[in-house]
């Protein structure tokens, strides 16, 4: 079974802090994704990556950056956390090719105080 | 951008009944996928239907796809309390990105 592991289930940080959310997958998938999920807004794509050191902006990249130094690890960085970034963050991975499902981690519920 | 629109937003049924959720989308797709999310957890992939398929089954799940109407439905037969979750459709179009709907909250009462 594919395993996507997010480093924390719950995280509390303060405004202005630099926050790192880590995601690791164990299936050698090329593609990795970061979403945030908010009530009434569904899942929104923040950033994704097709390969090591490659990144593409999703629908809501402002205030975020990402890093993919190794194939199995995709990090989401909040450069200077703000209260409107309080949310559930979901990481996913997917192999290359058509007709492939995404495999999700359990999510990180991040609160910015 | 949200492509999938799901209907209903919430559904409450008794155990043993069937549950039907609908999804509409706007642009052409390669496939459409359904996911389940238990409260506070990540999404779990349920079933994928390709654009050239009309119907697909997996256990108690039945998915239909009508590309002329740009719509899909997910039927869960003989529902159980453990089926209580949110269900999302996601369309797979250009660029390898999935676009998710806002989901249907299903509550199955024992």
Boltz contact constraints between the chains, C-beta under 6 A:
constraints:
  - contact:
      token1: [A, 42]
      token2: [B, 2]
      max_distance: 6.0
  - contact:
      token1: [A, 42]
      token2: [B, 100]
      max_distance: 6.0
  - contact:
      token1: [A, 42]
      token2: [B, 102]
      max_distance: 6.0
  - contact:
      token1: [A, 43]
      token2: [B, 100]
      max_distance: 6.0
  - contact:
      token1: [A, 59]
      token2: [B, 1]
      max_distance: 6.0
  - contact:
      token1: [A, 90]
      token2: [B, 42]
      max_distance: 6.0
  - contact:
      token1: [A, 98]
      token2: [B, 30]
      max_distance: 6.0
  - contact:
      token1: [A, 99]
      token2: [B, 31]
      max_distance: 6.0
  - contact:
      token1: [A, 99]
      token2: [B, 50]
      max_distance: 6.0
  - contact:
      token1: [A, 101]
      token2: [B, 33]
      max_distance: 6.0
  - contact:
      token1: [A, 101]
      token2: [B, 45]
      max_distance: 6.0
  - contact:
      token1: [A, 101]
      token2: [B, 48]
      max_distance: 6.0
  - contact:
      token1: [A, 104]
      token2: [B, 42]
      max_distance: 6.0
  - contact:
      token1: [A, 104]
      token2: [B, 43]
      max_distance: 6.0
  - contact:
      token1: [A, 105]
      token2: [B, 42]
      max_distance: 6.0
  - contact:
      token1: [A, 106]
      token2: [B, 41]
      max_distance: 6.0
  - contact:
      token1: [A, 106]
      token2: [B, 42]
      max_distance: 6.0
  - contact:
      token1: [A, 107]
      token2: [B, 42]
      max_distance: 6.0
